[in-house]
Amino acid sequence: MGKAAEILPVIALASVVTVEFGGHALLRFVTTDREKLGEFRERFFRAGHAHAGVMLVLSLVYFLYLPRAGFSDGLEWLAGGVLLAGVLAQSGGFFLHVAVGEQGARSPGTMLTRGGALLLAIALIALAVGLVGAA
């Protein structure tokens, strides 16, 4: 098994392709099939798409700093895995809400989005603590 900071960024970069596909789908919806989504679902589709793209770019920066935190190999894998799980959960929750949610109501999607945000916070705080400890 390789180093987390060498393998996990490849997964993040490959995941950008899914964001590109989502951008293509969103463009199709807003230009030719607008009535298929409706305003409520379009809003959450856009939010999921934007969060996925931004968080994947954040993850690339995260993986540049991860080796500097002085973590063991196992802890690097754990921190990087928590980060990527958080990206998937936070952005995926918006898409789940598109599928099963209703306007003005909670859904499994909104719960998943919040859980993803918590995972992202845990991963970011862990990296910050590791960087301070390594300094």
CYANA upper distance limits for C-alpha pairs under 8 A (distance plus 0.5 A):
  2 GLY  CA      6 GLU  CA      7.39
  2 GLY  CA      7 ILE  CA      7.20
  3 LYS  CA      7 ILE  CA      6.94
  3 LYS  CA     73 ASP  CA      7.31
  3 LYS  CA     77 TRP  CA      8.37
  4 ALA  CA      8 LEU  CA      6.06
  4 ALA  CA     73 ASP  CA      7.70
  4 ALA  CA     76 GLU  CA      6.47
  4 ALA  CA     77 TRP  CA      5.66
  4 ALA  CA     80 GLY  CA      7.44
  5 ALA  CA      9 PRO  CA      7.01
  5 ALA  CA     63 PHE  CA      5.80
  5 ALA  CA     64 LEU  CA      7.61
  5 ALA  CA     66 LEU  CA      7.08
  5 ALA  CA     67 PRO  CA      7.16
  5 ALA  CA     76 GLU  CA      8.03
  5 ALA  CA     80 GLY  CA      8.33
  6 GLU  CA     10 VAL  CA      7.75
  7 ILE  CA     11 ILE  CA      7.25
  8 LEU  CA     12 ALA  CA      6.82
  8 LEU  CA     63 PHE  CA      8.11
  8 LEU  CA     80 GLY  CA      7.42
  8 LEU  CA     81 GLY  CA      8.40
  9 PRO  CA     13 LEU  CA      6.56
  9 PRO  CA     59 SER  CA      7.93
  9 PRO  CA     60 LEU  CA      6.45
  9 PRO  CA     63 PHE  CA      6.97
 10 VAL  CA     14 ALA  CA      6.59
 11 ILE  CA     15 SER  CA      6.60
 12 ALA  CA     16 VAL  CA      7.06
 12 ALA  CA     56 LEU  CA      6.51
 12 ALA  CA     59 SER  CA      7.60
 12 ALA  CA     60 LEU  CA      7.66
 12 ALA  CA     84 LEU  CA      8.14
 13 LEU  CA     17 VAL  CA      7.97
 13 LEU  CA     56 LEU  CA      8.15
 14 ALA  CA     18 THR  CA      8.22
 15 SER  CA     19 VAL  CA      7.34
 15 SER  CA     56 LEU  CA      8.26
 16 VAL  CA     20 GLU  CA      6.76
 16 VAL  CA     53 GLY  CA      7.42
 16 VAL  CA     56 LEU  CA      7.58
 17 VAL  CA     21 PHE  CA      6.75
 18 THR  CA     22 GLY  CA      6.61
 19 VAL  CA     23 GLY  CA      6.64
 19 VAL  CA     49 HIS  CA      6.93
 19 VAL  CA     52 ALA  CA      7.20
 19 VAL  CA     53 GLY  CA      6.70
 20 GLU  CA     24 HIS  CA      6.83
 21 PHE  CA     25 ALA  CA      6.75
 22 GLY  CA     26 LEU  CA      6.50
 22 GLY  CA     49 HIS  CA      6.98
 23 GLY  CA     27 LEU  CA      6.55
 23 GLY  CA     49 HIS  CA      7.49
 24 HIS  CA     28 ARG  CA      6.77
 25 ALA  CA     29 PHE  CA      6.71
 26 LEU  CA     30 VAL  CA      6.70
 26 LEU  CA     45 PHE  CA      7.91
 26 LEU  CA     46 ARG  CA      7.87
 27 LEU  CA     31 THR  CA      6.49
 28 ARG  CA     32 THR  CA      6.10
 28 ARG  CA     33 ASP  CA      6.89
 29 PHE  CA     33 ASP  CA      4.96
 29 PHE  CA     34 ARG  CA      5.44
 29 PHE  CA     36 LYS  CA      7.70
 29 PHE  CA     37 LEU  CA      7.59
 30 VAL  CA     34 ARG  CA      5.25
 33 ASP  CA     37 LEU  CA      8.12
 34 ARG  CA     38 GLY  CA      6.98
 37 LEU  CA     41 ARG  CA      5.84
 37 LEU  CA     42 GLU  CA      6.12
 38 GLY  CA     42 GLU  CA      6.46
 39 GLU  CA     43 ARG  CA      6.63
 40 PHE  CA     44 PHE  CA      7.22
 40 PHE  CA    103 GLN  CA      7.05
 41 ARG  CA     45 PHE  CA      6.53
 41 ARG  CA     98 VAL  CA      5.67
 42 GLU  CA     46 ARG  CA      6.59
 43 ARG  CA     47 ALA  CA      6.76
 44 PHE  CA     48 GLY  CA      6.59
 44 PHE  CA     94 PHE  CA      6.02
 44 PHE  CA     95 PHE  CA      7.26
 44 PHE  CA     97 HIS  CA      7.77
 44 PHE  CA     98 VAL  CA      6.63
 45 PHE  CA     49 HIS  CA      6.64
 45 PHE  CA     94 PHE  CA      7.09
 45 PHE  CA     95 PHE  CA      6.46
 45 PHE  CA     98 VAL  CA      7.13
 46 ARG  CA     50 ALA  CA      6.55
 47 ALA  CA     51 HIS  CA      6.50
 47 ALA  CA     91 SER  CA      8.10
 47 ALA  CA     94 PHE  CA      7.14
 48 GLY  CA     52 ALA  CA      6.58
 48 GLY  CA     90 GLN  CA      8.28
 48 GLY  CA     91 SER  CA      5.02
 48 GLY  CA     92 GLY  CA      6.97
 48 GLY  CA     93 GLY  CA      7.91
 48 GLY  CA     94 PHE  CA      5.35
 48 GLY  CA     95 PHE  CA      6.47
 49 HIS  CA     53 GLY  CA      6.89
 49 HIS  CA     91 SER  CA      7.42
 50 ALA  CA     54 VAL  CA      6.66
 51 HIS  CA     55 MET  CA      6.33
 51 HIS  CA     87 VAL  CA      8.40
 51 HIS  CA     90 GLN  CA      7.95
 51 HIS  CA     91 SER  CA      5.96
 52 ALA  CA     56 LEU  CA      6.53
 52 ALA  CA     87 VAL  CA      6.94
 52 ALA  CA     88 LEU  CA      7.79
 52 ALA  CA     90 GLN  CA      8.35
 52 ALA  CA     91 SER  CA      5.67
 53 GLY  CA     57 VAL  CA      6.89
 54 VAL  CA     58 LEU  CA      6.73
 55 MET  CA     59 SER  CA      6.59
 55 MET  CA     87 VAL  CA      6.39
 56 LEU  CA     60 LEU  CA      7.06
 56 LEU  CA     87 VAL  CA      7.46
 57 VAL  CA     61 VAL  CA      7.30
 58 LEU  CA     62 TYR  CA      6.67
 59 SER  CA     63 PHE  CA      6.63
 59 SER  CA     83 LEU  CA      7.68
 59 SER  CA     84 LEU  CA      7.87
 60 LEU  CA     64 LEU  CA      7.04
 61 VAL  CA     65 TYR  CA      7.18
 62 TYR  CA     66 LEU  CA      6.55
 62 TYR  CA    127 LEU  CA      8.48
 63 PHE  CA     67 PRO  CA      7.94
 63 PHE  CA     80 GLY  CA      7.94
 65 TYR  CA     69 ALA  CA      7.41
 65 TYR  CA    127 LEU  CA      8.41
 66 LEU  CA     70 GLY  CA      8.48
 66 LEU  CA     71 PHE  CA      8.42
 66 LEU  CA     76 GLU  CA      7.34
 66 LEU  CA    127 LEU  CA      7.16
 67 PRO  CA     71 PHE  CA      7.71
 67 PRO  CA     76 GLU  CA      8.12
 68 ARG  CA    131 LEU  CA      6.97
 68 ARG  CA    134 ALA  CA      7.70
 69 ALA  CA    127 LEU  CA      6.95
 69 ALA  CA    128 ALA  CA      8.44
 69 ALA  CA    129 VAL  CA      8.45
 69 ALA  CA    130 GLY  CA      4.89
 69 ALA  CA    131 LEU  CA      4.89
 69 ALA  CA    132 VAL  CA      8.23
 69 ALA  CA    133 GLY  CA      7.85
 69 ALA  CA    134 ALA  CA      6.16
 70 GLY  CA    130 GLY  CA      6.98
 70 GLY  CA    131 LEU  CA      7.93
 70 GLY  CA    133 GLY  CA      8.47
 70 GLY  CA    134 ALA  CA      6.33
 71 PHE  CA     75 LEU  CA      6.13
 71 PHE  CA     76 GLU  CA      6.28
 71 PHE  CA    130 GLY  CA      7.43
 72 SER  CA     76 GLU  CA      6.68
 73 ASP  CA     77 TRP  CA      6.82
 74 GLY  CA     78 LEU  CA      6.69
 75 LEU  CA     79 ALA  CA      6.48
 76 GLU  CA     80 GLY  CA      6.48
 77 TRP  CA     81 GLY  CA      6.31
 78 LEU  CA     82 VAL  CA      6.53
 79 ALA  CA     83 LEU  CA      6.73
 79 ALA  CA    123 ALA  CA      5.98
 79 ALA  CA    126 ALA  CA      7.65
 79 ALA  CA    127 LEU  CA      8.07
 80 GLY  CA     84 LEU  CA      6.78
 80 GLY  CA    123 ALA  CA      7.77
 81 GLY  CA     85 ALA  CA      6.47
 82 VAL  CA     86 GLY  CA      6.51
 82 VAL  CA    119 LEU  CA      6.51
 82 VAL  CA    120 LEU  CA      7.58
 82 VAL  CA    122 ILE  CA      8.26
 82 VAL  CA    123 ALA  CA      6.48
 83 LEU  CA     87 VAL  CA      6.82
 83 LEU  CA    119 LEU  CA      6.95
 83 LEU  CA    120 LEU  CA      5.80
 83 LEU  CA    123 ALA  CA      5.81
 83 LEU  CA    124 LEU  CA      8.14
 84 LEU  CA     88 LEU  CA      6.70
 85 ALA  CA     89 ALA  CA      6.47
 85 ALA  CA    116 GLY  CA      7.56
 85 ALA  CA    119 LEU  CA      7.69
 86 GLY  CA     90 GLN  CA      6.31
 86 GLY  CA    115 GLY  CA      7.93
 86 GLY  CA    116 GLY  CA      4.55
 86 GLY  CA    117 ALA  CA      6.69
 86 GLY  CA    118 LEU  CA      7.81
 86 GLY  CA    119 LEU  CA      5.24
 86 GLY  CA    120 LEU  CA      5.42
 87 VAL  CA     91 SER  CA      6.61
 87 VAL  CA     92 GLY  CA      8.48
 87 VAL  CA    116 GLY  CA      6.87
 87 VAL  CA    117 ALA  CA      8.37
 87 VAL  CA    120 LEU  CA      7.42
 88 LEU  CA     92 GLY  CA      5.97
 88 LEU  CA    116 GLY  CA      7.67
 89 ALA  CA     93 GLY  CA      6.24
 89 ALA  CA    112 LEU  CA      6.22
 89 ALA  CA    113 THR  CA      6.27
 89 ALA  CA    115 GLY  CA      7.39
 89 ALA  CA    116 GLY  CA      4.96
 89 ALA  CA    117 ALA  CA      8.36
 90 GLN  CA     94 PHE  CA      7.62
 90 GLN  CA    112 LEU  CA      6.83
 90 GLN  CA    113 THR  CA      4.40
 90 GLN  CA    114 ARG  CA      7.05
 90 GLN  CA    115 GLY  CA      7.41
 90 GLN  CA    116 GLY  CA      4.60
 90 GLN  CA    117 ALA  CA      6.24
 91 SER  CA     95 PHE  CA      7.51
 91 SER  CA    113 THR  CA      6.97
 91 SER  CA    116 GLY  CA      8.28
 92 GLY  CA     96 LEU  CA      6.66
 92 GLY  CA    109 GLY  CA      8.04
 92 GLY  CA    112 LEU  CA      8.01
 92 GLY  CA    113 THR  CA      7.50
 93 GLY  CA     97 HIS  CA      6.59
 93 GLY  CA    108 PRO  CA      7.99
 93 GLY  CA    109 GLY  CA      4.59
 93 GLY  CA    110 THR  CA      6.29
 93 GLY  CA    111 MET  CA      7.73
 93 GLY  CA    112 LEU  CA      5.32
 93 GLY  CA    113 THR  CA      4.92
 94 PHE  CA     98 VAL  CA      6.88
 94 PHE  CA    109 GLY  CA      6.35
 94 PHE  CA    110 THR  CA      7.18
 94 PHE  CA    113 THR  CA      6.95
 95 PHE  CA     99 ALA  CA      6.98
 95 PHE  CA    109 GLY  CA      7.61
 96 LEU  CA    100 VAL  CA      6.67
 96 LEU  CA    101 GLY  CA      7.88
 96 LEU  CA    108 PRO  CA      7.76
 96 LEU  CA    109 GLY  CA      5.15
 97 HIS  CA    101 GLY  CA      4.85
 97 HIS  CA    102 GLU  CA      8.05
 97 HIS  CA    107 SER  CA      6.80
 97 HIS  CA    108 PRO  CA      7.47
 97 HIS  CA    109 GLY  CA      4.78
 97 HIS  CA    110 THR  CA      6.81
 98 VAL  CA    109 GLY  CA      8.44
100 VAL  CA    107 SER  CA      7.57
100 VAL  CA    108 PRO  CA      8.35
100 VAL  CA    109 GLY  CA      8.04
101 GLY  CA    105 ALA  CA      7.53
101 GLY  CA    106 ARG  CA      7.50
101 GLY  CA    107 SER  CA      5.77
101 GLY  CA    108 PRO  CA      8.19
101 GLY  CA    109 GLY  CA      7.51
102 GLU  CA    106 ARG  CA      8.05
102 GLU  CA    107 SER  CA      8.06
106 ARG  CA    110 THR  CA      6.45
106 ARG  CA    111 MET  CA      7.94
107 SER  CA    111 MET  CA      6.95
108 PRO  CA    112 LEU  CA      6.56
109 GLY  CA    113 THR  CA      6.66
110 THR  CA    114 ARG  CA      6.78
111 MET  CA    115 GLY  CA      6.67
112 LEU  CA    116 GLY  CA      6.58
113 THR  CA    117 ALA  CA      6.80
114 ARG  CA    118 LEU  CA      6.86
115 GLY  CA    119 LEU  CA      6.83
116 GLY  CA    120 LEU  CA      6.68
117 ALA  CA    121 ALA  CA      6.69
118 LEU  CA    122 ILE  CA      6.72
119 LEU  CA    123 ALA  CA      6.72
120 LEU  CA    124 LEU  CA      6.61
121 ALA  CA    125 ILE  CA      6.49
122 ILE  CA    126 ALA  CA      6.53
123 ALA  CA    127 LEU  CA      6.76
124 LEU  CA    128 ALA  CA      6.68
125 ILE  CA    129 VAL  CA      6.58
126 ALA  CA    130 GLY  CA      6.59
127 LEU  CA    131 LEU  CA      6.55
128 ALA  CA    132 VAL  CA      6.69
129 VAL  CA    133 GLY  CA      6.55
130 GLY  CA    134 ALA  CA      6.54
131 LEU  CA    135 ALA  CA      6.70
